[in-house]
């Protein structure tokens, strides 16, 4: 795993934390998660930008958003009591399939 992929992994972690903070901010009515979401997203975008030095944007953004979307759907289900219907599970599967497809397609940067 190259440093760029580690940056991408970090970007995903911070994006997921930022999105979770967004939910916890309750529409910007809670100060700590409201401030945290901006800080976490800033770190996420910084890590994503560093990853783009060596990973194609089509691959990096798909992995970042796809894995982030999947993890957030699971967090919504586990932590926030959101329903995880068979249709949602199928859609998550499609997201994962898209991430795999674009990643296997390769990155010309290495």
OpenMM code with the backbone's topology and positions (N, CA, C; nanometers):
from openmm import Vec3, app, unit

residues = "UNK UNK UNK UNK UNK UNK UNK UNK UNK UNK UNK UNK UNK UNK UNK UNK UNK UNK UNK UNK UNK UNK UNK UNK UNK UNK UNK UNK UNK UNK UNK UNK UNK UNK UNK UNK UNK UNK UNK UNK UNK UNK UNK UNK UNK UNK UNK UNK UNK UNK UNK UNK UNK UNK UNK UNK UNK UNK UNK UNK UNK UNK UNK UNK UNK UNK UNK UNK UNK UNK UNK UNK UNK UNK UNK UNK UNK UNK UNK UNK UNK UNK UNK UNK UNK UNK UNK UNK UNK UNK UNK UNK UNK UNK UNK UNK UNK UNK UNK UNK UNK UNK UNK UNK UNK UNK UNK UNK UNK UNK".split()
positions = [
    Vec3(0.0853, -0.1182, 0.0000),
    Vec3(0.0000, 0.0000, 0.0000),
    Vec3(0.0891, 0.1235, 0.0000),
    Vec3(0.0644, 0.2121, -0.0936),
    Vec3(0.1458, 0.3332, -0.1024),
    Vec3(0.0956, 0.4397, -0.0064),
    Vec3(0.1760, 0.5414, 0.0118),
    Vec3(0.1395, 0.6533, 0.0985),
    Vec3(0.0100, 0.7178, 0.0496),
    Vec3(-0.0077, 0.7262, -0.0812),
    Vec3(-0.1292, 0.7873, -0.1358),
    Vec3(-0.2541, 0.7117, -0.0928),
    Vec3(-0.2466, 0.5801, -0.0892),
    Vec3(-0.3612, 0.5007, -0.0453),
    Vec3(-0.3848, 0.5180, 0.1042),
    Vec3(-0.2794, 0.5403, 0.1805),
    Vec3(-0.2959, 0.5696, 0.3232),
    Vec3(-0.3628, 0.7048, 0.3426),
    Vec3(-0.3236, 0.8031, 0.2601),
    Vec3(-0.3913, 0.9332, 0.2636),
    Vec3(-0.5397, 0.9160, 0.2304),
    Vec3(-0.5693, 0.8334, 0.1314),
    Vec3(-0.7083, 0.8105, 0.0930),
    Vec3(-0.7856, 0.7431, 0.2063),
    Vec3(-0.7256, 0.6460, 0.2710),
    Vec3(-0.7905, 0.5790, 0.3846),
    Vec3(-0.8189, 0.6796, 0.4965),
    Vec3(-0.7226, 0.7657, 0.5242),
    Vec3(-0.7427, 0.8690, 0.6266),
    Vec3(-0.8540, 0.9649, 0.5853),
    Vec3(-0.8575, 1.0005, 0.4580),
    Vec3(-0.9628, 1.0898, 0.4078),
    Vec3(-1.1007, 1.0287, 0.4308),
    Vec3(-1.1120, 0.8984, 0.4100),
    Vec3(-1.2398, 0.8298, 0.4309),
    Vec3(-1.2785, 0.8326, 0.5788),
    Vec3(-1.1829, 0.8038, 0.6654),
    Vec3(-1.2109, 0.8039, 0.8099),
    Vec3(-1.2594, 0.9416, 0.8549),
    Vec3(-1.1912, 1.0467, 0.8111),
    Vec3(-1.2299, 1.1811, 0.8516),
    Vec3(-1.3613, 1.2248, 0.7882),
    Vec3(-1.3891, 1.1800, 0.6659),
    Vec3(-1.5169, 1.2117, 0.6019),
    Vec3(-1.6314, 1.1465, 0.6774),
    Vec3(-1.6145, 1.0217, 0.7148),
    Vec3(-1.7179, 0.9500, 0.7907),
    Vec3(-1.7389, 1.0179, 0.9268),
    Vec3(-1.6311, 1.0546, 0.9925),
    Vec3(-1.6428, 1.1245, 1.1213),
    Vec3(-1.7120, 1.2600, 1.1034),
    Vec3(-1.6801, 1.3294, 0.9957),
    Vec3(-1.7439, 1.4585, 0.9689),
    Vec3(-1.8928, 1.4450, 0.9419),
    Vec3(-1.9301, 1.3440, 0.8658),
    Vec3(-2.0711, 1.3221, 0.8367),
    Vec3(-2.1466, 1.2792, 0.9624),
    Vec3(-2.0843, 1.1978, 1.0451),
    Vec3(-2.1461, 1.1595, 1.1715),
    Vec3(-2.1638, 1.2824, 1.2605),
    Vec3(-2.0640, 1.3697, 1.2630),
    Vec3(-2.0753, 1.4949, 1.3390),
    Vec3(-2.1872, 1.5825, 1.2849),
    Vec3(-2.2053, 1.5783, 1.1533),
    Vec3(-2.3132, 1.6554, 1.0919),
    Vec3(-2.4484, 1.6112, 1.1489),
    Vec3(-2.4682, 1.4813, 1.1579),
    Vec3(-2.5923, 1.4285, 1.2157),
    Vec3(-2.6031, 1.4672, 1.3629),
    Vec3(-2.4933, 1.4535, 1.4357),
    Vec3(-2.4935, 1.4847, 1.5786),
    Vec3(-2.5112, 1.6339, 1.6068),
    Vec3(-2.4836, 1.7205, 1.5084),
    Vec3(-2.4971, 1.8650, 1.5288),
    Vec3(-2.6429, 1.9086, 1.5398),
    Vec3(-2.7346, 1.8196, 1.4975),
    Vec3(-2.8775, 1.8485, 1.5027),
    Vec3(-2.9091, 1.9839, 1.4396),
    Vec3(-2.8673, 1.9971, 1.3137),
    Vec3(-2.8954, 2.1211, 1.2396),
    Vec3(-2.8207, 2.2409, 1.2929),
    Vec3(-2.6985, 2.2221, 1.3335),
    Vec3(-2.6106, 2.3258, 1.3889),
    Vec3(-2.6601, 2.3805, 1.5217),
    Vec3(-2.7391, 2.3034, 1.5958),
    Vec3(-2.7859, 2.3494, 1.7269),
    Vec3(-2.6937, 2.3041, 1.8396),
    Vec3(-2.6028, 2.2127, 1.8107),
    Vec3(-2.5073, 2.1660, 1.9114),
    Vec3(-2.3680, 2.2116, 1.8691),
    Vec3(-2.3047, 2.2980, 1.9485),
    Vec3(-2.1796, 2.3620, 1.9056),
    Vec3(-2.0619, 2.2673, 1.8796),
    Vec3(-2.0385, 2.1710, 1.9664),
    Vec3(-1.9189, 2.0874, 1.9506),
    Vec3(-1.9240, 2.0056, 1.8213),
    Vec3(-2.0304, 1.9287, 1.7950),
    Vec3(-2.0323, 1.8564, 1.6676),
    Vec3(-2.0424, 1.9493, 1.5468),
    Vec3(-2.0997, 2.0682, 1.5649),
    Vec3(-2.1087, 2.1635, 1.4537),
    Vec3(-1.9710, 2.2122, 1.4115),
    Vec3(-1.8871, 2.2438, 1.5082),
    Vec3(-1.7498, 2.2866, 1.4781),
    Vec3(-1.6685, 2.1671, 1.4285),
    Vec3(-1.6882, 2.0523, 1.4934),
    Vec3(-1.6123, 1.9324, 1.4568),
    Vec3(-1.6340, 1.8942, 1.3112),
    Vec3(-1.7565, 1.9083, 1.2612),
    Vec3(-1.7805, 1.8654, 1.1233),
    Vec3(-1.6964, 1.9446, 1.0244),
    Vec3(-1.6777, 2.0737, 1.0479),
    Vec3(-1.5953, 2.1536, 0.9573),
    Vec3(-1.4476, 2.1149, 0.9664),
    Vec3(-1.4015, 2.0929, 1.0862),
    Vec3(-1.2615, 2.0530, 1.1053),
    Vec3(-1.2361, 1.9165, 1.0412),
    Vec3(-1.3260, 1.8217, 1.0665),
    Vec3(-1.3092, 1.6867, 1.0123),
    Vec3(-1.3166, 1.6852, 0.8602),
    Vec3(-1.4085, 1.7623, 0.8024),
    Vec3(-1.4146, 1.7694, 0.6572),
    Vec3(-1.2914, 1.8380, 0.5988),
    Vec3(-1.2397, 1.9396, 0.6656),
    Vec3(-1.1172, 2.0053, 0.6174),
    Vec3(-1.0008, 1.9064, 0.6146),
    Vec3(-0.9894, 1.8266, 0.7191),
    Vec3(-0.8832, 1.7254, 0.7222),
    Vec3(-0.9067, 1.6222, 0.6125),
    Vec3(-1.0324, 1.5805, 0.5953),
    Vec3(-1.0639, 1.4822, 0.4926),
    Vec3(-1.0261, 1.5331, 0.3537),
    Vec3(-1.0653, 1.6557, 0.3223),
    Vec3(-1.0328, 1.7109, 0.1906),
    Vec3(-0.8821, 1.7292, 0.1730),
    Vec3(-0.8123, 1.7620, 0.2794),
    Vec3(-0.6666, 1.7735, 0.2717),
    Vec3(-0.6048, 1.6380, 0.2386),
    Vec3(-0.6497, 1.5339, 0.3091),
    Vec3(-0.5974, 1.3984, 0.2841),
    Vec3(-0.6335, 1.3514, 0.1425),
    Vec3(-0.7554, 1.3809, 0.0988),
    Vec3(-0.7971, 1.3437, -0.0363),
    Vec3(-0.7114, 1.4146, -0.1409),
    Vec3(-0.6834, 1.5413, -0.1188),
    Vec3(-0.5993, 1.6173, -0.2115),
    Vec3(-0.4593, 1.5575, -0.2204),
    Vec3(-0.4040, 1.5164, -0.1071),
    Vec3(-0.2717, 1.4538, -0.1071),
    Vec3(-0.2753, 1.3184, -0.1781),
    Vec3(-0.3840, 1.2446, -0.1618),
    Vec3(-0.3980, 1.1155, -0.2304),
    Vec3(-0.4006, 1.1334, -0.3816),
    Vec3(-0.4583, 1.2443, -0.4272),
    Vec3(-0.4720, 1.2680, -0.5713),
    Vec3(-0.3390, 1.2938, -0.6412),
    Vec3(-0.2318, 1.3090, -0.5657),
    Vec3(-0.1003, 1.3247, -0.6278),
    Vec3(-0.0606, 1.1989, -0.7048),
    Vec3(-0.1064, 1.0814, -0.6573),
    Vec3(-0.0655, 0.9548, -0.7193),
    Vec3(-0.1813, 0.8654, -0.7633),
    Vec3(-0.3034, 0.8990, -0.7238),
    Vec3(-0.4191, 0.8169, -0.7596),
    Vec3(-0.5086, 0.8974, -0.8520),
    Vec3(-0.5559, 0.8356, -0.9595),
    Vec3(-0.6478, 0.9036, -1.0504),
    Vec3(-0.7688, 0.9560, -0.9749),
    Vec3(-0.8152, 1.0736, -1.0129),
    Vec3(-0.9297, 1.1333, -0.9451),
    Vec3(-1.0542, 1.0444, -0.9574),
    Vec3(-1.0718, 0.9776, -1.0707),
    Vec3(-1.1890, 0.8908, -1.0874),
    Vec3(-1.1870, 0.7756, -0.9878),
    Vec3(-1.0708, 0.7229, -0.9602),
    Vec3(-1.0573, 0.6130, -0.8651),
    Vec3(-1.0665, 0.6660, -0.7222),
    Vec3(-0.9897, 0.7683, -0.6906),
    Vec3(-0.9851, 0.8200, -0.5531),
    Vec3(-1.1212, 0.8696, -0.5071),
    Vec3(-1.1883, 0.9459, -0.5913),
    Vec3(-1.3167, 1.0016, -0.5499),
    Vec3(-1.4225, 0.8933, -0.5369),
    Vec3(-1.4180, 0.7948, -0.6256),
    Vec3(-1.5132, 0.6842, -0.6169),
    Vec3(-1.4915, 0.6042, -0.4896),
    Vec3(-1.3679, 0.5736, -0.4576),
    Vec3(-1.3381, 0.4986, -0.3361),
    Vec3(-1.3775, 0.5814, -0.2137),
    Vec3(-1.3394, 0.7087, -0.2121),
    Vec3(-1.3695, 0.7985, -0.0996),
    Vec3(-1.5196, 0.8092, -0.0765),
    Vec3(-1.5922, 0.8403, -0.1807),
    Vec3(-1.7363, 0.8596, -0.1635),
    Vec3(-1.8101, 0.7272, -0.1466),
    Vec3(-1.7686, 0.6245, -0.2186),
    Vec3(-1.8372, 0.4960, -0.2112),
    Vec3(-1.8212, 0.4275, -0.0775),
    Vec3(-1.6988, 0.4215, -0.0297),
    Vec3(-1.6769, 0.3587, 0.1012),
    Vec3(-1.7390, 0.4454, 0.2107),
    Vec3(-1.7236, 0.5768, 0.1976),
    Vec3(-1.7854, 0.6674, 0.2947),
    Vec3(-1.9367, 0.6506, 0.2998),
    Vec3(-1.9998, 0.6418, 0.1838),
    Vec3(-2.1443, 0.6232, 0.1769),
    Vec3(-2.1854, 0.4916, 0.2421),
    Vec3(-2.1130, 0.3867, 0.2120),
    Vec3(-2.1433, 0.2553, 0.2687),
    Vec3(-2.1290, 0.2561, 0.4206),
    Vec3(-2.0196, 0.3107, 0.4700),
    Vec3(-1.9968, 0.3133, 0.6149),
    Vec3(-2.1019, 0.4007, 0.6839),
    Vec3(-2.1349, 0.5151, 0.6239),
    Vec3(-2.2370, 0.6024, 0.6833),
    Vec3(-2.3729, 0.5336, 0.6866),
    Vec3(-2.4062, 0.4579, 0.5826),
    Vec3(-2.5330, 0.3836, 0.5838),
    Vec3(-2.5351, 0.2848, 0.6996),
    Vec3(-2.4233, 0.2188, 0.7233),
    Vec3(-2.4153, 0.1233, 0.8345),
    Vec3(-2.4184, 0.1937, 0.9701),
    Vec3(-2.3535, 0.3098, 0.9793),
    Vec3(-2.3581, 0.3883, 1.1031),
    Vec3(-2.5008, 0.4365, 1.1294),
    Vec3(-2.5684, 0.4819, 1.0244),
    Vec3(-2.7069, 0.5247, 1.0395),
    Vec3(-2.7937, 0.4128, 1.0935),
    Vec3(-2.7703, 0.2939, 1.0459),
    Vec3(-2.8457, 0.1764, 1.0899),
    Vec3(-2.8113, 0.1403, 1.2343),
    Vec3(-2.6811, 0.1318, 1.2643),
    Vec3(-2.6374, 0.0862, 1.3957),
    Vec3(-2.6526, 0.1917, 1.5059),
    Vec3(-2.6151, 0.3152, 1.4774),
    Vec3(-2.6128, 0.4177, 1.5823),
    Vec3(-2.7386, 0.5032, 1.5883),
    Vec3(-2.8013, 0.5242, 1.4735),
    Vec3(-2.9141, 0.6166, 1.4693),
    Vec3(-3.0470, 0.5484, 1.4440),
    Vec3(-3.0471, 0.4158, 1.4407),
    Vec3(-3.1712, 0.3406, 1.4275),
    Vec3(-3.2411, 0.3524, 1.2937),
    Vec3(-3.1667, 0.3877, 1.1903),
    Vec3(-3.2268, 0.3968, 1.0569),
    Vec3(-3.2529, 0.2565, 1.0036),
    Vec3(-3.3569, 0.2443, 0.9226),
    Vec3(-3.3895, 0.1137, 0.8658),
    Vec3(-3.2904, 0.0752, 0.7564),
    Vec3(-3.2544, -0.0504, 0.7554),
    Vec3(-3.1695, -0.1064, 0.6510),
    Vec3(-3.2532, -0.2111, 0.5779),
    Vec3(-3.3217, -0.1643, 0.4767),
    Vec3(-3.4132, -0.2499, 0.4015),
    Vec3(-3.3370, -0.3323, 0.2982),
    Vec3(-3.3993, -0.4378, 0.2461),
    Vec3(-3.3344, -0.5145, 0.1385),
    Vec3(-3.2972, -0.4264, 0.0184),
    Vec3(-3.3801, -0.3292, -0.0130),
    Vec3(-3.3492, -0.2393, -0.1241),
    Vec3(-3.2235, -0.1575, -0.0942),
    Vec3(-3.2129, -0.1054, 0.0278),
    Vec3(-3.0933, -0.0292, 0.0664),
    Vec3(-2.9690, -0.1174, 0.0619),
    Vec3(-2.9832, -0.2409, 0.1083),
    Vec3(-2.8695, -0.3337, 0.1043),
    Vec3(-2.8260, -0.3584, -0.0400),
    Vec3(-2.9231, -0.3762, -0.1297),
    Vec3(-2.8911, -0.3965, -0.2717),
    Vec3(-2.8202, -0.2738, -0.3289),
    Vec3(-2.8661, -0.1560, -0.2918),
    Vec3(-2.8033, -0.0330, -0.3415),
    Vec3(-2.6614, -0.0164, -0.2884),
    Vec3(-2.6409, -0.0526, -0.1617),
    Vec3(-2.5053, -0.0503, -0.1062),
    Vec3(-2.4167, -0.1470, -0.1841),
    Vec3(-2.4723, -0.2623, -0.2183),
    Vec3(-2.3974, -0.3583, -0.3009),
    Vec3(-2.3579, -0.2996, -0.4347),
    Vec3(-2.4469, -0.2218, -0.4945),
    Vec3(-2.4152, -0.1568, -0.6222),
    Vec3(-2.3051, -0.0522, -0.6049),
    Vec3(-2.3098, 0.0209, -0.4950),
    Vec3(-2.2041, 0.1192, -0.4671),
    Vec3(-2.0696, 0.0477, -0.4552),
    Vec3(-2.0684, -0.0606, -0.3797),
    Vec3(-1.9443, -0.1374, -0.3613),
    Vec3(-1.8964, -0.1938, -0.4943),
    Vec3(-1.9889, -0.2430, -0.5753),
    Vec3(-1.9517, -0.2956, -0.7076),
    Vec3(-1.8895, -0.1855, -0.7934),
    Vec3(-1.9448, -0.0653, -0.7858),
    Vec3(-1.8880, 0.0476, -0.8615),
    Vec3(-1.7488, 0.0842, -0.8140),
    Vec3(-1.7290, 0.0839, -0.6839),
    Vec3(-1.5974, 0.1132, -0.6281),
    Vec3(-1.4960, 0.0096, -0.6752),
    Vec3(-1.5337, -0.1162, -0.6661),
    Vec3(-1.4440, -0.2241, -0.7105),
    Vec3(-1.4158, -0.2109, -0.8591),
    Vec3(-1.5195, -0.1868, -0.9371),
    Vec3(-1.5009, -0.1754, -1.0828),
    Vec3(-1.4047, -0.0649, -1.1215),
    Vec3(-1.4212, 0.0521, -1.0637),
    Vec3(-1.3317, 0.1610, -1.0996),
    Vec3(-1.1918, 0.1416, -1.0424),
    Vec3(-1.1814, 0.0779, -0.9279),
    Vec3(-1.0498, 0.0524, -0.8698),
    Vec3(-0.9740, -0.0535, -0.9498),
    Vec3(-1.0435, -0.1602, -0.9883),
    Vec3(-0.9791, -0.2655, -1.0684),
    Vec3(-0.9407, -0.2112, -1.2040),
    Vec3(-1.0169, -0.1129, -1.2517),
    Vec3(-0.9849, -0.0481, -1.3793),
    Vec3(-0.8461, 0.0138, -1.3792),
    Vec3(-0.7965, 0.0409, -1.2587),
    Vec3(-0.6574, 0.0841, -1.2461),
    Vec3(-0.6399, 0.2325, -1.2380),
    Vec3(-0.5258, 0.2673, -1.1879),
    Vec3(-0.4824, 0.4052, -1.1766),
    Vec3(-0.3534, 0.4204, -1.2555),
    Vec3(-0.3526, 0.5140, -1.3473),
    Vec3(-0.2342, 0.5325, -1.4307),
    Vec3(-0.1184, 0.5942, -1.3538),
    Vec3(-0.1454, 0.6464, -1.2350),
    Vec3(-0.0387, 0.7071, -1.1541),
    Vec3(0.0345, 0.6064, -1.0681),
    Vec3(-0.0266, 0.4909, -1.0383),
    Vec3(0.0370, 0.3892, -0.9542),
    Vec3(0.0114, 0.4190, -0.8136),
] * unit.nanometer
topology = app.Topology()
chain = topology.addChain("A")
for resn in residues:
    res = topology.addResidue(resn, chain)
    for name in ("N", "CA", "C"):
        topology.addAtom(name, app.Element.getBySymbol(name[0]), res)
